[in-house]
Amino acid sequence: MTDAWSLAVRRDDLAKTELRDDAVPEIGPGEARLRVDRIGVTANNVTYALMGDAMHYWDFFPTTEGWGLVPLWGFGEVVASQADGVTAGTRVYGYFPSASHLVVRPGAVDETRFKDASEHRAKLPSPYNSYTVTTHDPAYDAEREDLLILFRPLFFTSYMLADELEDNDYYGASVLAMSSASSKTAYGAAFLLQGQGPEMVGLTSPGNVAFTESLGCYDRVVAYDRLDELDDTKPTAYLDVAGSADLRDRLRARLGDNLVRDVVVGVTHQESGGGGGLAASGTTFFFAPNQMRKRTGDWGRTVLDQRFADAWHRFVPSVEGWVDVVPHAGPEALRAVWLEVLSGTSSPRVGHVISF
Ligand SMILES: NC(=O)c1ccc[n+]([C@@H]2O[C@H](COP(=O)([O-])OP(=O)(O)OC[C@H]3O[C@@H](n4cnc5c(N)ncnc54)[C@H](OP(=O)(O)O)[C@@H]3O)[C@@H](O)[C@H]2O)c1
C-alpha cells in the first residue's frame, strides 16, 4: 500500500470490500489534513453501514458511486493545517472514514474541539462533526485510549439513554428489559441504570447468557428463547438494541398491556429497514444526539461534558474487566476485522482496535 489508502464497501453488499491505493489528499486555505491513527470496530459501525442510506451515514465521507467508507470512531492527528487555531501535531478524537486520511474544514475552533464545517457535512448531526482535542478533554486518559476508542460514542449513548429514562420517570416501568444485553451500548446503560429503581433485565442470545450474567450489571439475564421467564404482571419498558421484529412481536405477545414503552436503540441483528416492524404503533426511536441537544440546552455543554466524564470515570474500572482489547495493525487487518464484526461471530468480550 502507498502512504494513503481507503477501504470501500459496496453499499448493497457490505461483505464486498475494496482496498484502494489513494494519493495523500491536498489541502487548501481553511483546511486541515488529519491522519487516522487508531480506531475501533463494533456492531455500531455495521449499523452505520446498514443505515447508511436511510440515516445518511454514507454522506459523511463520500466516495465513488455505489460504494461507502464506513464511519469509525477513534484518534487521529492533524498532520498539516491551513486553518486558524488548528496546528499540526494536535491529537483529536472523532469520526473518521475507513481510510488513512481525512481533510476537514475546521470551524467553531476553541481549545477543546473543532467541528468539520465542510459543506457536505453541514446538514448531518453535529456530534458526528466534532473533533475533541485530547489535551482539553476531561474524559481523556492517555493510558486508556483503547477504551475511549471502543466505548466513547457507545457509552455516551448509554449515558444519554439512562438520562432520558430517568428524566421521564422510566415511563412508569418497574422493569427495564434490554435486548442485545451483551453489547457495549446496552451494558453501559445497564451499568448506569442498575439500582436506580426499576429491575434491570438483560435479554440476549442463549450463547451470550453466561457472558452477560458475568458482568453483574443486570439484575437478571433472560435468553431470547426463554421470554416466558419475564413477569407479565409488571409494567415493562423495552429498550431494543437488537432491532429484531420477531423478538419485539414475541415480547408484545408475552407482556401485552404491561409493555408500557418500546424504544428502538439499535439494530445489531441487522434487519434491513432498521428493526423491521417499526411502523407498528407504540415504537419510538432513541437517537442519542437528540437527548444530547436537550441537555446541552438544560445544562450547557461544559456541564454535560463534565457529567459524562464523571460517569465515564466511574465506568472504566468495571469495563476494564469486561472487555479484552485485541490490537491489530494496518488496512488489511481493518478489512478482516470489518468482515468478522459484520458476520456477527465476534465474542462480546472482544474489542477490536486497529492502528495504522
Ligand atoms: N440510537 C443511538 O443513538 C445509538 C448510538 C450508539 C449505538 N447504537 C446502536 O447500539 C447497537 C449496539 O452497538 P455496539 O457497538 O454496542 O455493539 P457490540 O458491543 O459490538 O455488540 C455485540 C452484540 O451484538 C449482537 N450482535 C452483533 N452482531 C450480530 C449479528 N450479526 N447477529 C446477531 N446479533 C449480533 C450480539 O448480542 P446479543 O447476542 O446479546 O443479541 C453481540 O454480542 C448498534 O446497533 C448501534 O448502532 C445506537
The ligand as an ORCA input file, in Angstrom:
! r2SCAN-3c Opt
* xyz 0 1
  N     -29.546      5.141     18.913
  C     -28.314      5.621     19.063
  O     -28.106      6.822     19.193
  C     -27.166      4.654     19.094
  C     -25.882      5.093     19.434
  C     -24.833      4.169     19.549
  C     -25.072      2.833     19.242
  N     -26.324      2.447     18.861
  C     -26.578      1.041     18.473
  O     -26.406      0.092     19.521
  C     -26.154     -1.188     18.917
  C     -25.037     -1.885     19.686
  O     -23.776     -1.435     19.228
  P     -22.410     -1.861     19.975
  O     -21.317     -1.296     19.154
  O     -22.544     -1.537     21.420
  O     -22.433     -3.447     19.774
  P     -21.373     -4.581     20.168
  O     -20.808     -4.348     21.517
  O     -20.453     -4.818     19.042
  O     -22.457     -5.762     20.266
  C     -22.187     -7.085     20.098
  C     -23.506     -7.854     20.338
  O     -24.494     -7.516     19.357
  C     -25.192     -8.693     18.942
  N     -24.800     -8.932     17.546
  C     -23.766     -8.376     16.893
  N     -23.721     -8.774     15.611
  C     -24.754     -9.581     15.427
  C     -25.256    -10.299     14.311
  N     -24.673    -10.236     13.109
  N     -26.351    -11.056     14.502
  C     -26.950    -11.113     15.701
  N     -26.525    -10.406     16.793
  C     -25.442     -9.675     16.649
  C     -24.773     -9.776     19.913
  O     -25.564     -9.554     21.088
  P     -26.807    -10.446     21.621
  O     -26.395    -11.887     21.461
  O     -26.869    -10.031     23.074
  O     -28.000    -10.044     20.824
  C     -23.331     -9.352     20.209
  O     -22.841     -9.905     21.398
  C     -25.838     -0.946     17.444
  O     -26.942     -1.285     16.615
  C     -25.588      0.549     17.442
  O     -25.793      1.162     16.199
  C     -27.358      3.322     18.770
*
